[in-house]
């Protein structure tokens, strides 16, 4: 009986929290799996950490601890009414990583998650993050300005916000048509899965994050990033044009751009093997010395 209790207690100690409170009455869903140097995954609009399903196993099998954070308002995280700008999300990420006592992590951000990752890293200044990966990132600005003639006109995003309030399922269906390089680049099963994740988001958060995407200028944030940065971007991206990747590479001092020639916005699904291998190669190169020793010794 004593041995059974000891084993049960060991299992209980090994379990990790699936929800972390970032402020009173607001908990975020977290996937925390694997052992080793930490890689933190931030999803895009309007998805959740579930979007990284086909990254988790490869990263875990390469001896990384993978922490997928679902932003407030999305997926299984709480969905409070309130602000959903990049500063709110960056503070939530900080509180999750502080609660988990994470340091020297590699932060991966996809699409809006990449934009939020830029804001977080610019504020973090190396306190918790040692390297950054931007995948199809909606940065430095998602919409055009007089001095920034790239990507979408603000009027196009205004139309998306209006549609979100009038027919959100149709908005997601329309978005799905331009998510990949072609409408058949991602199979119907994967498409349905992504759509279901998007429908699980709060309508309020979905609209408010579109406003943040439309209005936020991250050019000053980019100038503050000095840690190693990998930019991965689909050449055929219709949501975050390839020109955005070129702008990020030019603005981030210590950055490298890898082009996914056959991908649209969904590069993590369209060229999964390449995406995973490039991410792992970058992570293994930039893991801190102490973590690398632990990985090599199996401790």
N, C-alpha and C positions, 0 to 999 in steps of 0.2 A: 504493500500500500504506500509505503514511504517512497519507494522508487517511482511509482506512478505519479505521485504528487510532485516529485522533483522534476520529472520530465514535463509535466503539465506546466509547472512554474517556468521552466526554461523556455517552453513555447510561448508563454504569455509575455516573458521578457523580450523575446525576439520580435513580437508583433509590433508593427509601426502604425502610427496614427493615419487614418484615411482622411480625416478632417482636421484642419487647424484653424483656430479662431484668430482672426486678424483684428477684430474690434468687437465690442459687445453686440451679440446677435448676428454676427457675420462670420461664417465658417467657409473656408475654401476646401474643395476636394483636391487631394494630393495622391498621386501614385508614387510610391516610394519603394523601390525594389533594387535588389542587387547589392554588391559590396565593392568598395574601392573608391577611387577618385570620383567626386560628384559631377554629374552633368544635369543641369536644370533645363527643362523644356517648357517653353511658353507657346501656347497655341495661337492661331489666328482667328479672325472674325469669320463667322459666328460660331466657331467650333469649341472644342474642349480638349483637355489633355488626352482624350481617347484618340484623337487624330494621329498620335504617334504610335499606334498599335504595332506597326510594322518596323518601328525603330527599337522599341523596348528590348526585345529578345536579343538582337544583335549587340546592343550596347551592354546588356547584362552579361552576355556570354564572353565579352571582351573585358570583363572584370571592372565594370564601372557601376557606381551607384547612380541610378537614374531617378530623378525627381521631377515628375510632371505636375505642374500647377495649373488648375483650371481657374481662370480669372472670375471674380465676382460677376454674377449675372449670367453665367454660362454653364452648360453641362450640369453636373451634380453639385456645383457650388451654390451658396445662398444667393438670392436675387433681390437685394434690398432696393427700394426706390431711393434715388439720390444721384450723386455725381459719378461719372464714369470716364473721366479724363485720364491721361497718361500718368499724371502725378498720383492719382488714387491707386491705380494698378501698380505703379512702382513701389508705393508704400506697402501695399499688400504683399508684394514679392519680398520686400525687405523683412517684413514681420514673419513670413513663413520661413525664410532662410535663417533668421535670428532664432526662431523657435526650435529649428532643427539643428542649430549650432553648425551651420554650413559655412565653410570658408574655402578659398582657392578652388571655386567651382568654375566650370565652363558653362556659360549661359547660351542657350540656343533659342532664338526667337523666329517664328514664322509669320510673315505678313504683318498684321497689326501687332502680333507678339514681338516681331523684330523691332518695330517702332518703339514699343514699350520697353523692350530690352535696351535700346539705345538710351532712352531717358533714364532708366535705372542705372546703367553702367556709368553714365555721365555724372550721376549723383554719388554712386558707390565709390568711385576713385580707387578701385582695387581692394577695398576692404573685404569683400566676399567673392568677387569674380576675378579670375586670372586670365580668362580668354573669352572671346565672344564669337558666336556664329549667327549670321544673318541670312535667313533663307527666304527668298522671295519677299524681302522686307518692304513694308509700305513707308519708305523713308528715302531721303530726308523730308520730303513733303509729298503727300499723296495727290494733291491737287495743284493746278497751275497758279503761278503768280506772274506779275509783270517781269520780274527778274528770274523766273523759274518756269520755262516753257515746256515742262515735262509732265507726262501722265495725263490724268483726267481733268477736264474743266470743272470748276466748282458747281456749275449748273447741272452736270451729270450726277454729282453726288447729292445735290438738292433733290433731284428726281428720285434717287434711291431712298432717301429719307422719307419723302412723301409716300412712296410705294410701301415702305415698311409700315407706315401708319394705316394704309388702306388695304393692303393685301400682302402680308409678310410671306405666306407660303409661295406666292407667285414670285416675289423678290428672290427668294432662295432658289427657286426653279430656274429663273433667268440667270442668276449668278452661276449656277451649276453648268450652264451651257458654255460659259467662257472660262471655266476654272482650269481646264486642261488645254493642251495645244489644239486639240480638236474635240468634237463632241463624243468621239468614240475612243479617245486616248485612255480613258478610265472606264472599266467595265460597269455595266448597269448595277451590279450588286454593290460595288464600292460606292457608286454614285448615290444609291439609296441610303446606304449607311451614313455617308457624309450629310445627306439631307436631314436624316433623323437627328443627328447631332445638332445641326443648325436649328431645327425646330424646337429643341429642348431649351434653347436660350430664352432669356426674358425679352419680351418685345421692347420694353423700356431700355434695357442694356443694348439691344441690337441697334436701336435708333441712336442712342447717345454715343455709342462708339463710332458710328458713322460720322457724327458731328465732330468727334475728336479727330478722326482720320482726315476729315475735310479741312479742319482749321489749324492743326498743330504743325509748327515749323521746327524741325529738329536740326537745322543747320548749325546752330551754336553748340548743340549737344555733341555733334560729330567731332567738332574741333577739340573737345575735352577727352576724347577716347584715345588712349595711348597703348592699351593692352593689345596683344595679338588678336586680329579679327579676320575671320573667314567669311567671305560673301559668296553665297551660292544662289544662282538665279537662272530661271528658265529663259532661254532666248526668245521663246514665243509667248511670253507672259502678256496677257491682255488686261490683267487687273493691276499689276504693278510692273510697268514696262521696264524692259532691260536698261533703258536709259537711267532709271533710278539706281540700279546697281553700279553703273559707271560713275554716277555722281557720288555715291557712298565711297567707292574705292578712291576717288580723287580727294575726298575730304578726310578720310580716316588714315592717319599717318602709317600705322603698322598693319596694313590690310592686304588681303589677297582675294582676287575674284576668280571663281571657277564657274564656267558657263555650262549650263545643261542644254545642249543644242536641240534635243528632242522634246523638251518640256515646255509647258505653259506655266501657270501659277502652281499647279499641284506637283512640283518636282519630286517631293518626298514619296509620291505614289507612282508617278510616271516613269521615273528612273530610280527606283528604290535602292537597288544594289549600289549604284554609283553614289547616291546620296548618303547611304549608311557608311560605305567604305571611306568616302572623303571626310565625313564627320569623325569617324573613328581614328583615321590617320592624323587629323588635326588635333583631336583630343589627346592621343597618345604622345604627340610631340610637345604639347603645352601643359601636360599635367605637372604639378609642382614636384620638386625633388623628393620631399618627404613622402608624398603619395606614391611616387614611382618606386621608391624603395619598398614600401608596403606591398605594392602590387607584385613586384618581382620576387619577394620572399613569401608571398601568400599569406601575409599577416593581416 
